Amino acid sequence: MKSDKEKKFLRLISEHEGLIHKICHVYAADALAKQDLFQEIVIQLWKSFENFRNESKISTWMYRVALNTALTEKRRNKTKVSISFLGSLKDDKAQESNMDADEENLNLLFSAISKLTEVEKAVVMLYLDDKSYEDMEDVLGINQGTLRVKMNRIKEKLRQITKTSQYGT
């Protein structure tokens, strides 16, 4: 029989599973690493669940724990995390010539994101989730003015990366 705390936690994970998967998608290189990271994030969320003080939104707290866990795992493994979408994109094109343009653009975006620094990846993920700069500040501990400057620089960096990937210039 599950306690009320366990039920509440499982409901929380279920409601915000996409957030965790998104972080795993950006910070883990392959399917197995994504599963491992997902499990580690859930474990860390469980360990810190009792200490959540409702001083911020639950999703902000989850982002903070998930990002810190992903970065800790990366440091612990001391391996370079990269997403090899371009290689798999070529394989997909060979197997499936009618790939949807939206999916191709999404793969290109994630490939470009994989080339960013860890902090830049975190900023982009929060931005893509329509988080306010205030929420980003709570999650990342970076003031809003600095975040706005970083976001403008990241957008330009992504434009350059995708331009290079698409046109080879």
C-alpha positions, 0 to 999 in steps of 0.5 A: 500500500502506497503512502499519501507521500508516494502517491503525491510524488508519483502523480508529480512525476507523471504530470512533469515527465516531459520535463525530465525526458527533455533534460535527458534528451539534451544531456544524454547521448543514447537511449540507455544513457537517457534511461539511466539519467531519467532514473537518477533524476527521479531518485534525486527528486524523491530524495529531496521531495520532503525538503521542497518548501513550496517557495517556488513552483514545483516545476521550477524545483524539478528543473533545478534538481533535474539539471543539477543531477544531469550536470553531476552525472556528466561530471561523474562520468567524465565523458563528453555528452553529445547528441548525434542527431546528424548521423541518425538523421542521415540514417533516417533519411536513407530508411525513410525518404518521406521524413516530415520537415518539422521533425527534421527541423527539430532534429537540427535544433537539438543537434545545434543545442548539443553543441552549446555549453551546459549553461546555454543548454539549460537556458534554451530548454527553459526558454523552449518551455516558455519559462519566464525570465523570473522562473529561469532566474529561480532555476539557474540562479542567474539574474534576469538581465544576464539571462536576457543577454545570454539568450540573445547570444545563444540565439545568434549562436544557434543561428550560426550553428544551424546555418553551418549545418544546413549550408556548410558555410 
